[in-house]
Amino acid sequence: MKDEIQYDDFVKLDIRVAKVIAAEPIEGADKLLKITLDVGDLGERTVAAGIKAWYEPEDLVGKTVTYLANLAPRKLRGVESQGMLLAGGEEEVALLAPEKPLVPGSIVR
């Protein structure tokens, strides 16, 4: 288990529901896909996600996902990743998604 955090640390995370509007491989990257998200009032965001082994780009379009919106941007293989998709698993990875339909941009609490 990682180090224990306080509630005040958790509330700093801006976790949102997002809808995948585009996905494509990143040239020269074995593990990364470039994902474009609709995050409601936050607009469109781009994420470089290391999920290529588990997901085909065309299968992601239209999916609702969970997105960490306030992670500092980071350039990966020439793509500025503006946050992170949340997923679980080790050998088999699954993106986390709400159990009911939610509007893109909805806050995860």
FENCOR-V433357 format. One record per backbone hydrogen bond with DSSP energy under -1.0 kcal/mol. NH is the residue of the N-H (numbers start at 0). CO is the residue of the C=O. Records with the same first field share a line. If there is no record, write none. Layout:
BEGIN
NH = CO ; CO
END
This chain:
BEGIN
8 = 5
9 = 5
10 = 6
12 = 9
15 = 66
16 = 105
17 = 64
18 = 37
19 = 62
20 = 35
21 = 35
23 = 33
25 = 31
28 = 25
32 = 48
33 = 23
34 = 46
35 = 21
36 = 44
37 = 18
38 = 42
41 = 38
42 = 39
44 = 36
46 = 34
48 = 32
50 = 48
51 = 30
53 = 50
54 = 50
58 = 55
59 = 56
61 = 19
62 = 59
64 = 17
65 = 95
66 = 15
67 = 83
68 = 13
73 = 80
75 = 78
78 = 75
80 = 73
81 = 45
83 = 67
85 = 65
87 = 93
93 = 87
95 = 85
104 = 16
105 = 102
107 = 14
END
